[in-house]
């Protein structure tokens, strides 16, 4: 998809009435990410409890989080090619390990890493990954799984992810300008003040570092398919996973990127087929989409 400096989204004229019509459903759903305070980002009590209940589901590819496992087929190449474009990886002058570990030598933070289902595959292609989360049970799950799969890491080129129980704001205070990439996959739509996460991500990125996100647009279609369809009809994700008011449009996301010193690189739609449990790229960003930006 060709990136552009301006992304235009037309908001439905019926949106306010639509929103009121479904308010009983949206208010019944709660976010499962971070809530920013005046000091450090903290996770809400009810959201922490939700993630504790999911602690046994993270590594079940057919369980409640199966769609996230399936999403790796898109988001891993999206991150890999953003950090190490194919034409660079094929350059014969670069170290040989890049042919089988394209992210070797690059440091990445996986924000809201959960049980590590994205952190581990990124480490498996050479990245030095730090996964951070604010729910202790999910960090324990991630650490435990990395230890149980020690056979995946046979050489110094491949190291298991490191995990920390810490907020992105705290990490930005500790480690400014130290990372090549920051990943926020399915995170910003669960955060009260998601713009602050963008700011903190920029702080920890090196100049030229990349920010990668996957999230959900705020449209009538995203309510119908992302909440009503996915949570109440198809049961792709547990009820209460999302809150429509917190969904983020590409326009708002791009604006926050530019405001915080990022140059938007790529915005592309994503679509999920529940019958085949597969994600694919889509021209429409009406529901799910991925985005990347580089620190200027």
C-alpha positions as CSV (number, residue, x, y, z in Angstrom):
1,X,0.0,0.0,0.0
2,X,1.4,3.4,-0.8
3,X,1.8,5.6,2.2
4,X,0.6,9.2,2.1
5,X,0.9,12.2,4.3
6,X,-2.9,12.5,4.7
7,X,-5.4,9.8,5.4
8,X,-9.1,10.7,4.9
9,X,-11.8,9.0,6.9
10,X,-15.5,9.8,6.3
11,X,-17.5,9.5,9.5
12,X,-21.0,8.2,9.2
13,X,-23.6,10.9,9.8
14,X,-25.7,8.5,11.8
15,X,-22.9,7.8,14.3
16,X,-24.3,9.6,17.3
17,X,-27.7,7.8,17.0
18,X,-25.9,4.5,16.4
19,X,-23.8,5.1,19.4
20,X,-26.8,5.7,21.7
21,X,-28.6,2.7,20.3
22,X,-25.8,0.4,21.4
23,X,-24.7,2.2,24.5
24,X,-25.9,-0.7,26.7
25,X,-23.5,-3.0,25.0
26,X,-20.5,-0.7,24.8
27,X,-20.7,0.3,28.4
28,X,-21.0,-3.3,29.4
29,X,-17.6,-4.0,27.7
30,X,-14.4,-2.9,29.4
31,X,-10.9,-2.3,28.1
32,X,-8.1,-4.7,28.8
33,X,-5.1,-2.4,28.6
34,X,-3.5,0.4,30.4
35,X,-5.1,3.5,32.1
36,X,-2.8,6.5,32.4
37,X,-2.6,8.5,35.5
38,X,-0.7,11.6,36.4
39,X,2.3,9.5,37.4
40,X,2.7,6.1,35.7
41,X,0.4,4.1,33.5
42,X,-1.5,1.6,35.6
43,X,-4.0,-1.1,34.7
44,X,-7.5,-0.9,36.1
45,X,-8.4,-3.4,38.7
46,X,-11.2,-5.0,36.7
47,X,-8.9,-5.2,33.7
48,X,-6.1,-6.8,35.7
49,X,-8.6,-9.5,36.9
50,X,-9.7,-10.1,33.3
51,X,-6.1,-10.8,32.3
52,X,-5.6,-13.0,35.3
53,X,-8.4,-15.2,34.1
54,X,-6.8,-15.3,30.6
55,X,-3.4,-16.4,32.1
56,X,-4.0,-20.1,31.1
57,X,-5.2,-19.2,27.6
58,X,-2.3,-17.3,26.2
59,X,-0.6,-20.4,24.6
60,X,-3.7,-22.3,23.6
61,X,-3.8,-21.8,19.8
62,X,-7.5,-22.9,19.7
63,X,-8.6,-21.1,22.8
64,X,-10.0,-17.6,23.5
65,X,-6.9,-15.9,22.0
66,X,-6.7,-18.0,18.9
67,X,-7.2,-15.0,16.6
68,X,-4.1,-13.4,18.1
69,X,-2.0,-16.5,17.3
70,X,-3.4,-16.3,13.8
71,X,-2.6,-12.6,13.5
72,X,1.1,-13.5,13.8
73,X,1.0,-14.5,10.1
74,X,0.6,-10.8,9.3
75,X,2.2,-8.8,12.1
76,X,5.5,-10.7,12.2
77,X,6.3,-10.0,8.5
78,X,5.0,-6.5,8.9
79,X,7.5,-5.8,11.7
80,X,10.3,-7.8,10.1
81,X,10.1,-6.0,6.8
82,X,9.7,-2.6,8.4
83,X,12.9,-3.0,10.4
84,X,14.9,-5.0,7.9
85,X,13.4,-4.4,4.4
86,X,13.8,-7.5,2.1
87,X,16.2,-5.6,-0.2
88,X,18.5,-5.0,2.7
89,X,18.2,-8.6,4.0
90,X,19.3,-9.9,0.6
91,X,22.4,-7.7,0.4
92,X,25.4,-10.0,0.2
93,X,27.6,-7.5,2.1
94,X,25.6,-7.8,5.4
95,X,26.4,-10.6,8.0
96,X,25.4,-14.1,7.0
97,X,23.2,-14.5,10.1
98,X,20.7,-12.0,8.7
99,X,19.6,-14.7,6.1
100,X,18.1,-16.8,8.9
101,X,17.8,-14.2,11.6
102,X,16.7,-11.0,9.9
103,X,16.2,-9.0,13.1
104,X,19.6,-10.0,14.6
105,X,21.2,-7.1,16.4
106,X,18.0,-5.1,16.8
107,X,16.3,-4.3,20.1
108,X,12.5,-4.4,20.3
109,X,10.0,-3.6,23.0
110,X,6.7,-5.5,22.9
111,X,4.3,-3.2,24.8
112,X,1.4,-5.1,26.5
113,X,3.1,-8.4,25.6
114,X,0.7,-10.5,27.5
115,X,1.8,-14.1,27.5
116,X,4.5,-13.5,24.9
117,X,2.8,-14.9,21.8
118,X,4.3,-12.1,19.7
119,X,7.5,-11.6,21.7
120,X,8.7,-15.2,21.2
121,X,8.3,-15.3,17.4
122,X,10.2,-12.0,17.1
123,X,13.0,-13.4,19.2
124,X,13.0,-16.5,17.1
125,X,14.1,-14.4,14.0
126,X,16.9,-12.8,15.9
127,X,15.5,-9.8,17.7
128,X,16.6,-8.9,21.2
129,X,13.1,-8.6,22.7
130,X,11.9,-7.0,25.9
131,X,8.2,-7.7,26.6
132,X,6.5,-5.4,29.1
133,X,3.1,-5.7,30.8
134,X,1.4,-4.5,33.9
135,X,-0.3,-7.8,34.9
136,X,1.9,-10.0,37.0
137,X,0.2,-13.2,36.0
138,X,0.7,-12.6,32.3
139,X,4.4,-11.8,32.8
140,X,4.8,-15.1,34.8
141,X,3.0,-17.0,31.9
142,X,5.4,-15.4,29.4
143,X,8.5,-16.2,31.4
144,X,7.4,-19.7,32.1
145,X,6.7,-20.5,28.5
146,X,10.1,-19.1,27.4
147,X,11.8,-21.3,29.9
148,X,9.8,-24.4,28.8
149,X,10.9,-23.8,25.2
150,X,14.6,-23.4,25.9
151,X,15.4,-25.7,22.9
152,X,14.3,-22.8,20.6
153,X,17.4,-20.8,21.5
154,X,20.3,-23.0,20.4
155,X,22.9,-20.2,19.7
156,X,23.9,-16.7,20.9
157,X,22.1,-15.3,17.8
158,X,18.7,-16.4,19.3
159,X,17.9,-15.4,22.8
160,X,14.5,-15.8,24.6
161,X,12.6,-12.6,25.3
162,X,13.1,-10.8,28.5
163,X,10.0,-9.8,30.4
164,X,9.4,-7.0,32.9
165,X,6.4,-6.0,35.0
166,X,6.7,-2.3,34.2
167,X,4.7,0.5,32.4
168,X,6.0,2.1,29.2
169,X,6.2,5.4,31.0
170,X,8.5,4.0,33.6
171,X,10.6,2.3,30.9
172,X,10.9,5.6,29.0
173,X,12.4,7.2,32.2
174,X,14.9,4.4,32.5
175,X,15.9,3.6,28.9
176,X,15.5,6.6,26.6
177,X,16.8,6.2,23.0
178,X,17.8,2.6,23.4
179,X,15.5,0.6,21.1
180,X,15.3,0.0,17.4
181,X,11.6,-0.9,17.4
182,X,8.5,-0.6,19.6
183,X,5.5,-2.8,19.0
184,X,2.0,-2.0,20.3
185,X,-0.2,-4.7,18.9
186,X,-3.8,-4.7,20.0
187,X,-3.0,-2.2,22.8
188,X,-4.0,1.4,22.0
189,X,-7.7,0.5,21.7
190,X,-7.6,-0.5,25.3
191,X,-6.0,2.6,26.8
192,X,-7.7,5.7,28.2
193,X,-5.0,8.1,27.1
194,X,-3.3,6.2,24.2
195,X,-1.5,9.4,22.9
196,X,0.7,9.2,26.0
197,X,1.9,5.7,24.9
198,X,2.9,7.2,21.5
199,X,4.9,9.9,23.3
200,X,6.7,7.3,25.6
201,X,7.4,5.0,22.6
202,X,9.1,7.9,20.8
203,X,11.2,8.5,23.9
204,X,12.7,5.0,24.0
205,X,13.3,4.8,20.3
206,X,16.6,5.5,18.7
207,X,16.6,8.1,15.9
208,X,15.4,6.2,12.9
209,X,13.7,3.6,15.1
210,X,10.3,2.2,14.1
211,X,6.9,2.1,15.8
212,X,4.5,-0.6,14.8
213,X,0.8,-0.9,15.8
214,X,-2.2,-3.0,15.1
215,X,-5.5,-1.7,16.3
216,X,-9.2,-1.1,15.5
217,X,-10.8,1.9,13.7
218,X,-13.7,3.7,15.3
219,X,-16.5,3.2,12.8
220,X,-20.0,1.8,12.6
221,X,-18.4,-1.3,10.9
222,X,-15.9,-1.8,13.7
223,X,-18.8,-1.8,16.2
224,X,-20.8,-4.3,14.2
225,X,-17.9,-6.6,13.3
226,X,-15.4,-5.9,16.1
227,X,-17.8,-6.0,19.0
228,X,-21.3,-7.3,18.1
229,X,-20.0,-9.9,15.6
230,X,-16.8,-10.9,17.2
231,X,-17.9,-10.9,20.8
232,X,-21.6,-11.6,20.9
233,X,-22.3,-13.7,17.7
234,X,-19.1,-15.5,16.4
235,X,-17.5,-15.5,19.9
236,X,-14.1,-15.0,18.3
237,X,-12.9,-13.2,21.5
238,X,-14.5,-13.2,25.0
239,X,-17.3,-10.7,25.6
240,X,-16.1,-7.5,27.1
241,X,-12.8,-7.5,25.3
242,X,-13.3,-4.2,23.6
243,X,-15.0,-0.9,24.2
244,X,-16.0,1.0,21.0
245,X,-15.4,4.5,22.5
246,X,-11.7,3.6,22.8
247,X,-11.2,2.5,19.2
248,X,-8.7,4.7,17.3
249,X,-9.1,6.0,13.8
250,X,-6.1,6.2,11.4
251,X,-6.5,9.9,11.2
252,X,-6.2,10.4,15.0
253,X,-3.3,7.9,15.1
254,X,-1.4,9.6,12.3
255,X,-1.9,13.0,13.9
256,X,-0.5,11.7,17.2
257,X,2.5,10.2,15.4
258,X,3.3,13.5,13.7
259,X,2.8,15.5,16.9
260,X,5.3,13.4,18.7
261,X,8.1,13.5,16.1
262,X,7.2,10.4,14.0
263,X,6.9,10.1,10.2
264,X,4.0,7.8,9.3
265,X,5.2,5.1,6.9
266,X,2.5,2.6,6.2
267,X,-1.2,2.2,7.0
268,X,-3.0,-0.9,5.8
269,X,-6.2,-2.7,6.5
270,X,-6.5,-6.2,8.0
271,X,-9.4,-8.7,7.8
272,X,-10.1,-11.9,9.7
273,X,-11.9,-14.9,8.3
274,X,-13.3,-16.9,11.3
275,X,-14.1,-19.9,9.1
276,X,-10.5,-20.4,8.2
277,X,-8.9,-18.7,11.2
278,X,-6.8,-16.6,8.9
279,X,-5.9,-12.9,8.7
280,X,-5.2,-11.2,5.4
281,X,-4.4,-7.7,4.2
282,X,-7.2,-5.6,3.0
283,X,-7.6,-2.2,1.3
284,X,-10.2,-1.2,3.7
285,X,-9.2,0.1,7.2
286,X,-12.9,0.2,8.4
287,X,-12.2,-2.3,11.1
288,X,-8.7,-3.6,11.8
289,X,-5.6,-2.0,10.5
290,X,-1.8,-2.0,11.0
291,X,0.4,1.1,11.0
292,X,4.1,2.0,11.2
293,X,6.1,5.1,11.6
294,X,9.8,6.1,11.9
295,X,11.3,8.4,14.5
296,X,12.6,11.5,12.8
